[in-house]
Amino acid sequence: MDLGIRNFVKKCVRVWHVLRKPSKEEFMMVAKVSAIGIMIIGLIGFAIAILMKLALG
């Protein structure tokens, strides 16, 4: 069991060393793409809700 935890910690440390702070442009791009994705999912859910309301009366 200890070997699994030690392996996990090694992988986490390796990832931590590769991480870097995103530039402002990268952050804004990710924020925009995420916002667009959330809006699309919301619109799809809204459309389904309206269709179900119309279909069931």
C-alpha positions in Angstrom: 0.0 0.0 0.0 2.8 2.4 0.9 4.3 1.8 -2.6 1.2 3.1 -4.3 1.1 6.3 -2.2 4.8 6.9 -2.8 4.3 6.4 -6.5 1.4 8.8 -6.5 3.5 11.5 -4.6 6.3 11.1 -7.1 3.9 11.7 -10.0 2.4 14.7 -8.3 5.9 16.2 -7.7 6.8 15.7 -11.3 3.7 17.5 -12.5 4.3 20.3 -9.9 7.7 21.0 -11.4 6.3 21.3 -15.0 3.5 23.7 -14.0 3.8 27.4 -14.8 1.5 30.4 -14.5 -0.4 31.0 -17.7 0.0 34.3 -19.5 -2.9 36.8 -19.5 -3.7 35.8 -23.1 -3.8 32.1 -22.3 -6.0 32.8 -19.3 -8.4 34.9 -21.2 -8.6 32.3 -24.0 -9.4 29.5 -21.5 -12.0 31.8 -19.8 -13.7 32.6 -23.1 -13.8 29.0 -24.3 -15.2 27.9 -20.9 -17.8 30.6 -20.9 -18.9 29.7 -24.4 -19.1 26.0 -23.5 -21.2 26.8 -20.4 -23.6 29.0 -22.4 -24.0 26.3 -25.1 -24.8 23.6 -22.5 -27.2 26.0 -20.9 -29.0 26.8 -24.1 -29.3 23.2 -25.0 -30.8 22.5 -21.6 -33.2 25.4 -21.9 -34.3 24.3 -25.4 -34.9 20.7 -24.1 -36.9 22.1 -21.2 -39.1 24.2 -23.5 -39.6 21.3 -25.9 -40.6 19.0 -23.0 -43.0 21.7 -21.7 -44.6 22.1 -25.2 -44.7 18.3 -25.8 -46.3 17.5 -22.4 -48.6 20.5 -22.4 
